[in-house]
Amino acid sequence: MPILEKAPHKMAAKAPSSEEEPGLPKLPVPPLQQTLATYLRCMQHLVPGEQFRRSRAIVQRFGAPGGLGETLQQKLLERQEKTANWVSEYWLHDMYLNNRLALPVNSSPAVIFARQHFQDTNDQLRFAANLISGVLSYKALLDSHSIPTDCAKGQLSGHQLCMKQYYGLFSSYRLPGHTQDTLVAQKSSVMPEPEHVIVACCNQFFVLDVLINFRRLSEGDLFTQLRKIVKMASNEDERLPPIGLLTSDGRNEWAEARTVLMKDSTNRDSLDMIERCLCLVCLDAPGGSEPSDTNRALQLLHGGGCSKNGANRWYDKSLQFVVGRDGTCGVVCEHSPFDGIVLVQCTEHLLKHMVTGSRKLVRADSVSELPAPRRLRWKCSPEIQGFLASSAEKLQRIVKNLDFTVYKFDNYGKTFIKKQKCSPDAFIQVALQLAFYRLHRRLVPTYESASIRRFQEGRVDNIRSATPEALSFVKAITDNKAVVPDLEKLLLLKDAIRAQTEYTVMAITGMAIDNHLLGLRELARNVCKELPEMFTDETYLMSNRFVLSTSQVPTTMEMFCCYGPVVPDGYGACYNPQPESILFCISSFHGCKETSSTKFAKAVEESLVEMSELCSPPQPVVGMPLLTKEKAARPRQGHKP
């Protein structure tokens, strides 16, 4: 399996492992018949009747007593006995490493910080120095295993969660492959060789040693070194081609280009320094547009293309902290080693460190002369120049194709939803289903990530939010609006929220269907000469095309997460519920004429307003006529129920 552990140059410390979390149970394998029945229930209302009947017969044959399904189920139970987590390897390959699409927009999410106001370049570099200092403090906590254990929030709260993902934050690297990528994990060590950060500036890459003579650089030292880097990067005579562009290409193309790069020893040394760094810090030039939430998010998602900051990146590295001269700051994440919540926890820790650290004015330390940071050199053959031109063109296509908007719904937030005795997440998920139905008059297979970190080495499973109950509700609100009384609509809404909440509990307790079907499918590849019809059937293939890809990423500080759609005709919908507002990041592609991010955001607004009105109908004033339905349905701007 392509997960490598790079041996450190010195003695290794105890690496995080499932043995360190003896309290955590193994991920269960759900009963076969339960999964097959749930699968059919999830898909029946999403496909034509005749197609469903064919698929049901295929599922029944697969699950028949003594049939192939039972054989594969038994093998899965045996695999569960032998491994810490029976699905993690299959899931990592299927979700990330086998995916051949370019990382920007398609795979790598971004977290956008509050806009900073830098008066000059020194302010920008002070912020970057403070950030790097925070990274080093956080890394020290990780190395000494001093990070407190996370506990589950929301449904079934209080359970301890697996912490393994945290140890991949600064020690992982995604290596491109010709058919499959490899997740390289560098084991932490007691006394590693001098640790370093890679600083990207003007599309050039510099090695910033953060440990010199066994001493961690102070914030003042870091500021001094960053000033030297900016000065070196501004020397146009020394400028090298923007090699970082290659990492923004499709994975096969980048793997091919990397093979060519590796033929030269200079390039090998430069690649090695990048692949072993703690993280990247990208000192960006101004993006050239008004730094709104939407524009700042675009700078993080794709850098605006090669003419702006798109080449000032190295997408294979797990964490790239962006510090822009125009105050656009955040982090771009290569998603394969860890999930969004882990990224947010790490980022909030860093921002809290920076708030306390920024109270003191950082000046350049001049106690001793530090060795100058080193520019990474590249030898570029005509073949590499060709790859660069192709990568630049493809990144530009990604930039032009992304239809993205950040929308803040401020009529109400999770406080109001909790007063209705509803789960805020389930309520918002039903609103997303209603928004999609308003625009497209159908529901589609929907992905909502559900953490399974309460199990050893758990990552995520899928909550299938397009439930039959959601369909009944959205039809009552739209197609049959005039026919169905409001009280019945409210009951249908409550039923849709109940179904969503029940599926959520099923997913976080390891009883959802997606990981289970994936495990059975991957075992079938080893057991059968060809893939069983269960996994080639059109309904199964359609069930894995997530036209609506959603995720709740709540934050306690001023920042938000965003990502792109996972299919060409789909939407990405990331949301951050706050007490009195809900922030949505909606993405789609201009290349699809049926989708529109601004229309979807508008439909979300209408859905949330209509749902709140159902929950708290307007009370008639004594002696005044009741409002007509038409007037009652029109929301007042700024109305807070």
Salt bridges, closest charged atoms under 4 A:
GLU5 OE1 - LYS187 NZ 3.28
GLU20 OE1 - HIS145 ND1 3.41
GLU50 OE1 - ARG53 NH2 3.22
GLU89 OE1 - ARG79 NH2 3.57
ASP94 OD1 - ARG521 NH2 2.88
ASP123 OD1 - ARG126 NH1 3.30
ASP143 OD2 - LYS139 NZ 2.99
ASP150 OD2 - ARG453 NH2 2.93
ASP181 OD1 - ARG100 NH2 2.85
ASP181 OD2 - ARG174 NE 2.76
ASP181 OD2 - ARG251 NE 2.62
GLU193 OE1 - HIS9 NE2 3.36
GLU193 OE2 - ARG276 NH1 2.47
GLU195 OE2 - LYS139 NZ 3.40
GLU219 OE1 - LYS360 NZ 3.61
ASP221 OD2 - ARG215 NH2 3.19
GLU238 OE1 - ARG377 NH2 3.00
ASP249 OD1 - LYS394 NZ 3.00
GLU253 OE2 - LYS394 NZ 3.64
ASP272 OD1 - LYS6 NZ 3.89
ASP272 OD2 - ARG276 NH2 2.98
GLU275 OE2 - ARG258 NH2 2.90
ASP284 OD2 - ARG313 NH2 2.75
ASP293 OD1 - ARG296 NH1 3.03
ASP316 OD1 - ARG251 NH1 2.92
GLU334 OE2 - ARG174 NH1 3.01
ASP339 OD1 - ARG459 NE 2.90
GLU369 OE2 - LYS228 NZ 3.70
GLU393 OE2 - ARG397 NH2 3.03
GLU457 OE2 - LYS164 NZ 3.55
GLU469 OE2 - ARG41 NH2 2.62
GLU469 OE2 - ARG498 NH2 3.75
ASP479 OD1 - ARG441 NE 3.40
ASP486 OD1 - LYS489 NZ 3.34
ASP486 OD1 - LYS629 NZ 3.99
ASP495 OD1 - ARG498 NH2 2.68
GLU502 OE1 - ARG498 NH1 2.96
ASP514 OD1 - ARG464 NE 2.86
GLU522 OE2 - ARG521 NE 2.91
GLU522 OE2 - ARG525 NE 3.07
GLU533 OE2 - ARG61 NH2 3.01
GLU538 OE2 - ARG54 NH2 2.69
ASP569 OD1 - ARG545 NH2 2.93
GLU605 OE1 - LYS602 NZ 2.88
GLU610 OE1 - ARG438 NH2 2.46
GLU610 OE2 - LYS481 NZ 2.49
GLU630 OE2 - ARG634 NH2 3.60
